[in-house]
Amino acid sequence: MNRHSYYKKAVFLMAFASVFAAGCQSNNTETQVQEEETQASATGNKRYLSEPLVTDNFTADPSAHVFEGKIYIYPSHDIDAGIPEKDDGSHFDMRDYHVYSMDSVGGPVQDHGVALDIKDIPWAGRQLWAPDAAHKNGKYYLYFPVKDKEDVFRIGVATSNSPAGPFKPEAKPIANSYSIDPAVYTDTDGKSYMYFGGIWGGQLQRWSSGTYNQNDEYPADDQPSLMPKVARMSADMLSFDGEVKDVQLLDENGKPLLTGDNDRRFFEAAWVHKHNGKYYFSYSTGDTHNIAYATGDSPMGPFTYQGVILNPVEGWTNHHSIVEFKGKWYLFYHDTQRSGKTHLRNIKVTELQHNPDGTIQTITAQTEEA
Ligand code: FUB
């Protein structure tokens, strides 16, 4: 399968980023990276669609929601932990979450401080990856993937009375949860669903048999690809109500997308939004890392592939969220503008347009001038 070409692509992009971030290579501290970011931007001849929303922390994987009349953002908090770059993503060694809020897009961004720390999660081992949040029954829920003490990614939940936290984690991970990138969508009828899964560092390829297998197993290129997962949430939002199912991503002929279809098949970063009665399932693709979307008539799927929302961004990961606020739709995403390093990202926002026929206009986050 494409694991090795995927790794080569990451190496290529890292090399590109290193040239782009000339002068940043020999040091790893955030302060030094900050001092050199202006120079890095200037040497790259790049034009960015949006500027970083946060500049005193590195942030990624922004899950945005409207709570209490504001936009709240739940990102990963990237750090340089000094872990060497590794094929399994060990260098993405994040240890806490900060929550951010904005009264308006373009206005000031407030940092609400540490909302959850890995040392307060009794079952956690390492690597707090992309979180999401939800609101129900007057409570706020933070969903987070982290490796347990056996180094297997599981998904946990923590609760708070405030969207800003701090959040108190449950004693155990959500039963039957695995892999990464939880995204919780609450439908207009009040039912909630968790979408999750991520390939390669996210370990989804180790769960094909239904139980964890130390070895990576990928379907052949001409076989249906690994699909993201979905589960209904229980009324108290703390567990799955029923079994975990595949989210079927189909092509224009109603056939499952194939492993070899790298431009369209699932990789990671699931998100669901609803527009004009249609459900939009969006995600990062194959080894190409477009943010693509597929649409369907039920939150459980199936979803039919439609196109690209966001072309690949600088830095090889691509992870987004989509939210409506005061009558406009926004795409939150990240890139590596500030650091030029794949694991030190910065979150951004731009407007997203649905066309009258329900398709979404493709966004390009950066252009390079000759
Ligand atoms: O931030 C760590 C991982 O990188 C996320 O879980 C993935 O979606 C990718 O953005």
Boltz pocket constraint, residues with backbone or C-beta under 6 A from the ligand:
constraints:
  - pocket:
      binder: B
      contacts: [[A, 60], [A, 61], [A, 76], [A, 92], [A, 128], [A, 129], [A, 130], [A, 180], [A, 181], [A, 198], [A, 268], [A, 269], [A, 317], [A, 318], [A, 319]]
      max_distance: 6.0
